[in-house]
């Protein structure tokens, strides 16, 4: 696979190349057997990394579709003393551009089905005092991707959230 460029031009050819990469990556991910077992292994390995163990404020994505299952690891992270767990939600900025908000999660039961069917905090609680997390507060982010290159370049689902 060719490295995914960080300086995307938005040309039609580039958009089609990225769409083809997404289709191939999704097909491979969807065909993966025993996703629960593999997800437990991936998340356990992640949680043992020094960066994860030392981080106090961690952004965790909540899985959807065929992504690595994160709910069990997310629950474990919530139970870890001294950790602040943030989850994203889909919103728009003042100019109508897509962006992710960050919200401090206290328990999984607070989440409801949101944009794209992904569990997120209820809209009426997004600005609740003590729950807003600013990006600069994060020590570590666990984010999904459709594909990654060897340098860590990420190919997302293409919705364009920042």
Biotite code that builds the C-alpha atoms (Angstrom):
import biotite.structure as struc

atoms = struc.array([
    struc.Atom([0.000, 0.000, 0.000], chain_id="A", res_id=1, res_name="UNK", atom_name="CA", element="C"),
    struc.Atom([1.240, 3.479, -0.842], chain_id="A", res_id=2, res_name="UNK", atom_name="CA", element="C"),
    struc.Atom([1.732, 5.933, 2.040], chain_id="A", res_id=3, res_name="UNK", atom_name="CA", element="C"),
    struc.Atom([-1.301, 8.074, 2.718], chain_id="A", res_id=4, res_name="UNK", atom_name="CA", element="C"),
    struc.Atom([-0.383, 11.702, 2.094], chain_id="A", res_id=5, res_name="UNK", atom_name="CA", element="C"),
    struc.Atom([-0.890, 14.285, 4.824], chain_id="A", res_id=6, res_name="UNK", atom_name="CA", element="C"),
    struc.Atom([-1.081, 17.050, 2.194], chain_id="A", res_id=7, res_name="UNK", atom_name="CA", element="C"),
    struc.Atom([-4.192, 16.040, 0.295], chain_id="A", res_id=8, res_name="UNK", atom_name="CA", element="C"),
    struc.Atom([-5.124, 18.138, -2.698], chain_id="A", res_id=9, res_name="UNK", atom_name="CA", element="C"),
    struc.Atom([-8.743, 17.058, -2.968], chain_id="A", res_id=10, res_name="UNK", atom_name="CA", element="C"),
    struc.Atom([-8.457, 16.199, -6.669], chain_id="A", res_id=11, res_name="UNK", atom_name="CA", element="C"),
    struc.Atom([-10.988, 13.797, -8.162], chain_id="A", res_id=12, res_name="UNK", atom_name="CA", element="C"),
    struc.Atom([-8.243, 11.225, -8.797], chain_id="A", res_id=13, res_name="UNK", atom_name="CA", element="C"),
    struc.Atom([-7.069, 11.423, -5.206], chain_id="A", res_id=14, res_name="UNK", atom_name="CA", element="C"),
    struc.Atom([-10.631, 11.140, -3.877], chain_id="A", res_id=15, res_name="UNK", atom_name="CA", element="C"),
    struc.Atom([-11.177, 8.011, -6.005], chain_id="A", res_id=16, res_name="UNK", atom_name="CA", element="C"),
    struc.Atom([-7.863, 6.513, -4.865], chain_id="A", res_id=17, res_name="UNK", atom_name="CA", element="C"),
    struc.Atom([-8.837, 7.082, -1.238], chain_id="A", res_id=18, res_name="UNK", atom_name="CA", element="C"),
    struc.Atom([-12.311, 5.611, -1.861], chain_id="A", res_id=19, res_name="UNK", atom_name="CA", element="C"),
    struc.Atom([-10.719, 2.488, -3.381], chain_id="A", res_id=20, res_name="UNK", atom_name="CA", element="C"),
    struc.Atom([-8.360, 2.173, -0.391], chain_id="A", res_id=21, res_name="UNK", atom_name="CA", element="C"),
    struc.Atom([-11.339, 2.488, 1.964], chain_id="A", res_id=22, res_name="UNK", atom_name="CA", element="C"),
    struc.Atom([-13.271, -0.218, 0.093], chain_id="A", res_id=23, res_name="UNK", atom_name="CA", element="C"),
    struc.Atom([-10.315, -2.643, 0.242], chain_id="A", res_id=24, res_name="UNK", atom_name="CA", element="C"),
    struc.Atom([-9.584, -1.893, 3.899], chain_id="A", res_id=25, res_name="UNK", atom_name="CA", element="C"),
    struc.Atom([-13.254, -2.232, 4.903], chain_id="A", res_id=26, res_name="UNK", atom_name="CA", element="C"),
    struc.Atom([-13.533, -5.545, 3.057], chain_id="A", res_id=27, res_name="UNK", atom_name="CA", element="C"),
    struc.Atom([-10.447, -6.888, 4.848], chain_id="A", res_id=28, res_name="UNK", atom_name="CA", element="C"),
    struc.Atom([-11.675, -5.630, 8.219], chain_id="A", res_id=29, res_name="UNK", atom_name="CA", element="C"),
    struc.Atom([-15.173, -7.048, 7.668], chain_id="A", res_id=30, res_name="UNK", atom_name="CA", element="C"),
    struc.Atom([-13.704, -10.448, 6.784], chain_id="A", res_id=31, res_name="UNK", atom_name="CA", element="C"),
    struc.Atom([-11.620, -10.631, 9.976], chain_id="A", res_id=32, res_name="UNK", atom_name="CA", element="C"),
    struc.Atom([-12.728, -13.647, 12.039], chain_id="A", res_id=33, res_name="UNK", atom_name="CA", element="C"),
    struc.Atom([-13.129, -13.553, 15.838], chain_id="A", res_id=34, res_name="UNK", atom_name="CA", element="C"),
    struc.Atom([-13.167, -9.771, 16.128], chain_id="A", res_id=35, res_name="UNK", atom_name="CA", element="C"),
    struc.Atom([-13.999, -9.878, 19.864], chain_id="A", res_id=36, res_name="UNK", atom_name="CA", element="C"),
    struc.Atom([-10.901, -11.915, 20.740], chain_id="A", res_id=37, res_name="UNK", atom_name="CA", element="C"),
    struc.Atom([-8.648, -9.818, 18.528], chain_id="A", res_id=38, res_name="UNK", atom_name="CA", element="C"),
    struc.Atom([-10.118, -6.608, 19.908], chain_id="A", res_id=39, res_name="UNK", atom_name="CA", element="C"),
    struc.Atom([-9.403, -7.740, 23.485], chain_id="A", res_id=40, res_name="UNK", atom_name="CA", element="C"),
    struc.Atom([-5.807, -8.473, 22.472], chain_id="A", res_id=41, res_name="UNK", atom_name="CA", element="C"),
    struc.Atom([-5.338, -5.142, 20.712], chain_id="A", res_id=42, res_name="UNK", atom_name="CA", element="C"),
    struc.Atom([-6.847, -3.143, 23.579], chain_id="A", res_id=43, res_name="UNK", atom_name="CA", element="C"),
    struc.Atom([-4.873, -5.049, 26.227], chain_id="A", res_id=44, res_name="UNK", atom_name="CA", element="C"),
    struc.Atom([-1.652, -4.347, 24.334], chain_id="A", res_id=45, res_name="UNK", atom_name="CA", element="C"),
    struc.Atom([-2.569, -0.684, 24.040], chain_id="A", res_id=46, res_name="UNK", atom_name="CA", element="C"),
    struc.Atom([-3.316, -0.405, 27.751], chain_id="A", res_id=47, res_name="UNK", atom_name="CA", element="C"),
    struc.Atom([0.110, -1.820, 28.591], chain_id="A", res_id=48, res_name="UNK", atom_name="CA", element="C"),
    struc.Atom([1.984, 0.815, 26.592], chain_id="A", res_id=49, res_name="UNK", atom_name="CA", element="C"),
    struc.Atom([3.842, 3.300, 28.825], chain_id="A", res_id=50, res_name="UNK", atom_name="CA", element="C"),
    struc.Atom([2.133, 6.250, 27.114], chain_id="A", res_id=51, res_name="UNK", atom_name="CA", element="C"),
    struc.Atom([-1.292, 4.822, 27.944], chain_id="A", res_id=52, res_name="UNK", atom_name="CA", element="C"),
    struc.Atom([-0.372, 3.856, 31.502], chain_id="A", res_id=53, res_name="UNK", atom_name="CA", element="C"),
    struc.Atom([1.051, 7.326, 32.208], chain_id="A", res_id=54, res_name="UNK", atom_name="CA", element="C"),
    struc.Atom([-1.718, 9.345, 30.559], chain_id="A", res_id=55, res_name="UNK", atom_name="CA", element="C"),
    struc.Atom([-4.281, 10.915, 32.872], chain_id="A", res_id=56, res_name="UNK", atom_name="CA", element="C"),
    struc.Atom([-6.702, 12.303, 30.251], chain_id="A", res_id=57, res_name="UNK", atom_name="CA", element="C"),
    struc.Atom([-7.360, 9.871, 27.415], chain_id="A", res_id=58, res_name="UNK", atom_name="CA", element="C"),
    struc.Atom([-9.663, 10.184, 24.423], chain_id="A", res_id=59, res_name="UNK", atom_name="CA", element="C"),
    struc.Atom([-11.261, 6.824, 23.580], chain_id="A", res_id=60, res_name="UNK", atom_name="CA", element="C"),
    struc.Atom([-13.372, 6.309, 20.499], chain_id="A", res_id=61, res_name="UNK", atom_name="CA", element="C"),
    struc.Atom([-16.519, 4.230, 20.878], chain_id="A", res_id=62, res_name="UNK", atom_name="CA", element="C"),
    struc.Atom([-16.496, 1.562, 18.172], chain_id="A", res_id=63, res_name="UNK", atom_name="CA", element="C"),
    struc.Atom([-19.032, 1.118, 15.435], chain_id="A", res_id=64, res_name="UNK", atom_name="CA", element="C"),
    struc.Atom([-19.458, -1.303, 12.583], chain_id="A", res_id=65, res_name="UNK", atom_name="CA", element="C"),
    struc.Atom([-16.348, -3.453, 12.093], chain_id="A", res_id=66, res_name="UNK", atom_name="CA", element="C"),
    struc.Atom([-13.877, -1.304, 14.079], chain_id="A", res_id=67, res_name="UNK", atom_name="CA", element="C"),
    struc.Atom([-11.799, -2.728, 16.912], chain_id="A", res_id=68, res_name="UNK", atom_name="CA", element="C"),
    struc.Atom([-14.271, -3.243, 19.752], chain_id="A", res_id=69, res_name="UNK", atom_name="CA", element="C"),
    struc.Atom([-13.493, -0.721, 22.491], chain_id="A", res_id=70, res_name="UNK", atom_name="CA", element="C"),
    struc.Atom([-16.414, -0.979, 24.953], chain_id="A", res_id=71, res_name="UNK", atom_name="CA", element="C"),
    struc.Atom([-14.734, -3.479, 27.306], chain_id="A", res_id=72, res_name="UNK", atom_name="CA", element="C"),
    struc.Atom([-11.461, -1.503, 27.348], chain_id="A", res_id=73, res_name="UNK", atom_name="CA", element="C"),
    struc.Atom([-13.398, 1.733, 27.752], chain_id="A", res_id=74, res_name="UNK", atom_name="CA", element="C"),
    struc.Atom([-15.160, 0.291, 30.812], chain_id="A", res_id=75, res_name="UNK", atom_name="CA", element="C"),
    struc.Atom([-11.805, -0.797, 32.263], chain_id="A", res_id=76, res_name="UNK", atom_name="CA", element="C"),
    struc.Atom([-10.385, 2.676, 31.640], chain_id="A", res_id=77, res_name="UNK", atom_name="CA", element="C"),
    struc.Atom([-13.365, 4.241, 33.436], chain_id="A", res_id=78, res_name="UNK", atom_name="CA", element="C"),
    struc.Atom([-12.622, 2.040, 36.445], chain_id="A", res_id=79, res_name="UNK", atom_name="CA", element="C"),
    struc.Atom([-8.945, 3.035, 36.526], chain_id="A", res_id=80, res_name="UNK", atom_name="CA", element="C"),
    struc.Atom([-8.306, 5.420, 39.358], chain_id="A", res_id=81, res_name="UNK", atom_name="CA", element="C"),
    struc.Atom([-6.818, 8.743, 38.330], chain_id="A", res_id=82, res_name="UNK", atom_name="CA", element="C"),
    struc.Atom([-7.909, 8.546, 34.683], chain_id="A", res_id=83, res_name="UNK", atom_name="CA", element="C"),
    struc.Atom([-10.158, 11.059, 32.976], chain_id="A", res_id=84, res_name="UNK", atom_name="CA", element="C"),
    struc.Atom([-11.840, 9.468, 29.956], chain_id="A", res_id=85, res_name="UNK", atom_name="CA", element="C"),
    struc.Atom([-13.046, 11.617, 27.075], chain_id="A", res_id=86, res_name="UNK", atom_name="CA", element="C"),
    struc.Atom([-15.299, 10.464, 24.258], chain_id="A", res_id=87, res_name="UNK", atom_name="CA", element="C"),
    struc.Atom([-15.999, 12.352, 21.034], chain_id="A", res_id=88, res_name="UNK", atom_name="CA", element="C"),
    struc.Atom([-19.298, 13.572, 19.678], chain_id="A", res_id=89, res_name="UNK", atom_name="CA", element="C"),
    struc.Atom([-20.072, 14.949, 16.225], chain_id="A", res_id=90, res_name="UNK", atom_name="CA", element="C"),
    struc.Atom([-21.012, 18.609, 16.005], chain_id="A", res_id=91, res_name="UNK", atom_name="CA", element="C"),
    struc.Atom([-20.393, 21.725, 13.898], chain_id="A", res_id=92, res_name="UNK", atom_name="CA", element="C"),
    struc.Atom([-18.417, 24.864, 14.630], chain_id="A", res_id=93, res_name="UNK", atom_name="CA", element="C"),
    struc.Atom([-19.667, 28.456, 14.235], chain_id="A", res_id=94, res_name="UNK", atom_name="CA", element="C"),
    struc.Atom([-18.990, 28.336, 10.478], chain_id="A", res_id=95, res_name="UNK", atom_name="CA", element="C"),
    struc.Atom([-20.961, 25.108, 9.997], chain_id="A", res_id=96, res_name="UNK", atom_name="CA", element="C"),
    struc.Atom([-17.838, 22.970, 9.567], chain_id="A", res_id=97, res_name="UNK", atom_name="CA", element="C"),
    struc.Atom([-17.864, 19.433, 10.990], chain_id="A", res_id=98, res_name="UNK", atom_name="CA", element="C"),
    struc.Atom([-15.892, 19.035, 14.176], chain_id="A", res_id=99, res_name="UNK", atom_name="CA", element="C"),
    struc.Atom([-15.606, 16.691, 17.108], chain_id="A", res_id=100, res_name="UNK", atom_name="CA", element="C"),
    struc.Atom([-16.479, 17.796, 20.602], chain_id="A", res_id=101, res_name="UNK", atom_name="CA", element="C"),
    struc.Atom([-14.856, 16.073, 23.567], chain_id="A", res_id=102, res_name="UNK", atom_name="CA", element="C"),
    struc.Atom([-16.837, 15.076, 26.648], chain_id="A", res_id=103, res_name="UNK", atom_name="CA", element="C"),
    struc.Atom([-15.721, 13.608, 29.980], chain_id="A", res_id=104, res_name="UNK", atom_name="CA", element="C"),
    struc.Atom([-17.431, 10.253, 30.394], chain_id="A", res_id=105, res_name="UNK", atom_name="CA", element="C"),
    struc.Atom([-18.208, 8.889, 33.839], chain_id="A", res_id=106, res_name="UNK", atom_name="CA", element="C"),
    struc.Atom([-20.106, 5.723, 32.917], chain_id="A", res_id=107, res_name="UNK", atom_name="CA", element="C"),
    struc.Atom([-21.025, 3.931, 29.703], chain_id="A", res_id=108, res_name="UNK", atom_name="CA", element="C"),
    struc.Atom([-24.746, 4.218, 30.476], chain_id="A", res_id=109, res_name="UNK", atom_name="CA", element="C"),
    struc.Atom([-24.537, 7.953, 29.781], chain_id="A", res_id=110, res_name="UNK", atom_name="CA", element="C"),
    struc.Atom([-24.100, 7.333, 26.054], chain_id="A", res_id=111, res_name="UNK", atom_name="CA", element="C"),
    struc.Atom([-26.931, 7.241, 23.524], chain_id="A", res_id=112, res_name="UNK", atom_name="CA", element="C"),
    struc.Atom([-26.989, 6.502, 19.794], chain_id="A", res_id=113, res_name="UNK", atom_name="CA", element="C"),
    struc.Atom([-25.770, 9.626, 18.007], chain_id="A", res_id=114, res_name="UNK", atom_name="CA", element="C"),
    struc.Atom([-24.473, 10.701, 14.620], chain_id="A", res_id=115, res_name="UNK", atom_name="CA", element="C"),
    struc.Atom([-23.808, 7.704, 12.346], chain_id="A", res_id=116, res_name="UNK", atom_name="CA", element="C"),
    struc.Atom([-25.338, 5.473, 15.082], chain_id="A", res_id=117, res_name="UNK", atom_name="CA", element="C"),
    struc.Atom([-22.196, 5.809, 17.200], chain_id="A", res_id=118, res_name="UNK", atom_name="CA", element="C"),
    struc.Atom([-22.763, 6.041, 20.964], chain_id="A", res_id=119, res_name="UNK", atom_name="CA", element="C"),
    struc.Atom([-22.122, 9.584, 22.204], chain_id="A", res_id=120, res_name="UNK", atom_name="CA", element="C"),
    struc.Atom([-23.268, 11.834, 25.055], chain_id="A", res_id=121, res_name="UNK", atom_name="CA", element="C"),
    struc.Atom([-26.765, 13.335, 24.755], chain_id="A", res_id=122, res_name="UNK", atom_name="CA", element="C"),
    struc.Atom([-26.773, 16.707, 22.977], chain_id="A", res_id=123, res_name="UNK", atom_name="CA", element="C"),
    struc.Atom([-28.394, 18.463, 25.940], chain_id="A", res_id=124, res_name="UNK", atom_name="CA", element="C"),
    struc.Atom([-25.410, 17.488, 28.126], chain_id="A", res_id=125, res_name="UNK", atom_name="CA", element="C"),
    struc.Atom([-22.560, 18.538, 25.796], chain_id="A", res_id=126, res_name="UNK", atom_name="CA", element="C"),
    struc.Atom([-21.886, 21.820, 27.604], chain_id="A", res_id=127, res_name="UNK", atom_name="CA", element="C"),
    struc.Atom([-22.545, 20.517, 31.106], chain_id="A", res_id=128, res_name="UNK", atom_name="CA", element="C"),
    struc.Atom([-20.090, 22.022, 33.632], chain_id="A", res_id=129, res_name="UNK", atom_name="CA", element="C"),
    struc.Atom([-17.085, 19.786, 34.234], chain_id="A", res_id=130, res_name="UNK", atom_name="CA", element="C"),
    struc.Atom([-17.760, 17.679, 31.150], chain_id="A", res_id=131, res_name="UNK", atom_name="CA", element="C"),
    struc.Atom([-16.208, 19.754, 28.362], chain_id="A", res_id=132, res_name="UNK", atom_name="CA", element="C"),
    struc.Atom([-12.685, 18.608, 27.493], chain_id="A", res_id=133, res_name="UNK", atom_name="CA", element="C"),
    struc.Atom([-10.422, 20.811, 25.397], chain_id="A", res_id=134, res_name="UNK", atom_name="CA", element="C"),
    struc.Atom([-8.059, 19.078, 22.922], chain_id="A", res_id=135, res_name="UNK", atom_name="CA", element="C"),
    struc.Atom([-4.968, 20.481, 24.674], chain_id="A", res_id=136, res_name="UNK", atom_name="CA", element="C"),
    struc.Atom([-6.030, 18.652, 27.858], chain_id="A", res_id=137, res_name="UNK", atom_name="CA", element="C"),
    struc.Atom([-5.562, 15.250, 26.212], chain_id="A", res_id=138, res_name="UNK", atom_name="CA", element="C"),
    struc.Atom([-2.490, 13.207, 27.032], chain_id="A", res_id=139, res_name="UNK", atom_name="CA", element="C"),
    struc.Atom([-3.381, 10.415, 24.601], chain_id="A", res_id=140, res_name="UNK", atom_name="CA", element="C"),
    struc.Atom([-5.964, 9.768, 21.906], chain_id="A", res_id=141, res_name="UNK", atom_name="CA", element="C"),
    struc.Atom([-7.197, 6.335, 20.843], chain_id="A", res_id=142, res_name="UNK", atom_name="CA", element="C"),
    struc.Atom([-8.752, 6.961, 17.431], chain_id="A", res_id=143, res_name="UNK", atom_name="CA", element="C"),
    struc.Atom([-10.193, 4.663, 14.773], chain_id="A", res_id=144, res_name="UNK", atom_name="CA", element="C"),
    struc.Atom([-9.074, 4.541, 11.206], chain_id="A", res_id=145, res_name="UNK", atom_name="CA", element="C"),
    struc.Atom([-9.927, 2.630, 8.090], chain_id="A", res_id=146, res_name="UNK", atom_name="CA", element="C"),
    struc.Atom([-6.239, 2.250, 7.222], chain_id="A", res_id=147, res_name="UNK", atom_name="CA", element="C"),
    struc.Atom([-2.864, 3.519, 8.399], chain_id="A", res_id=148, res_name="UNK", atom_name="CA", element="C"),
    struc.Atom([0.445, 3.763, 6.602], chain_id="A", res_id=149, res_name="UNK", atom_name="CA", element="C"),
    struc.Atom([3.796, 2.771, 8.105], chain_id="A", res_id=150, res_name="UNK", atom_name="CA", element="C"),
    struc.Atom([4.396, 6.349, 9.266], chain_id="A", res_id=151, res_name="UNK", atom_name="CA", element="C"),
    struc.Atom([1.112, 6.555, 11.187], chain_id="A", res_id=152, res_name="UNK", atom_name="CA", element="C"),
    struc.Atom([-0.772, 8.455, 8.483], chain_id="A", res_id=153, res_name="UNK", atom_name="CA", element="C"),
    struc.Atom([-4.490, 7.819, 8.958], chain_id="A", res_id=154, res_name="UNK", atom_name="CA", element="C"),
    struc.Atom([-7.207, 7.243, 6.397], chain_id="A", res_id=155, res_name="UNK", atom_name="CA", element="C"),
    struc.Atom([-10.579, 7.834, 8.067], chain_id="A", res_id=156, res_name="UNK", atom_name="CA", element="C"),
    struc.Atom([-14.093, 7.223, 6.849], chain_id="A", res_id=157, res_name="UNK", atom_name="CA", element="C"),
    struc.Atom([-14.065, 10.420, 4.800], chain_id="A", res_id=158, res_name="UNK", atom_name="CA", element="C"),
    struc.Atom([-16.606, 12.511, 6.735], chain_id="A", res_id=159, res_name="UNK", atom_name="CA", element="C"),
    struc.Atom([-14.038, 15.220, 7.430], chain_id="A", res_id=160, res_name="UNK", atom_name="CA", element="C"),
    struc.Atom([-14.419, 15.798, 11.180], chain_id="A", res_id=161, res_name="UNK", atom_name="CA", element="C"),
    struc.Atom([-11.647, 17.807, 12.845], chain_id="A", res_id=162, res_name="UNK", atom_name="CA", element="C"),
])
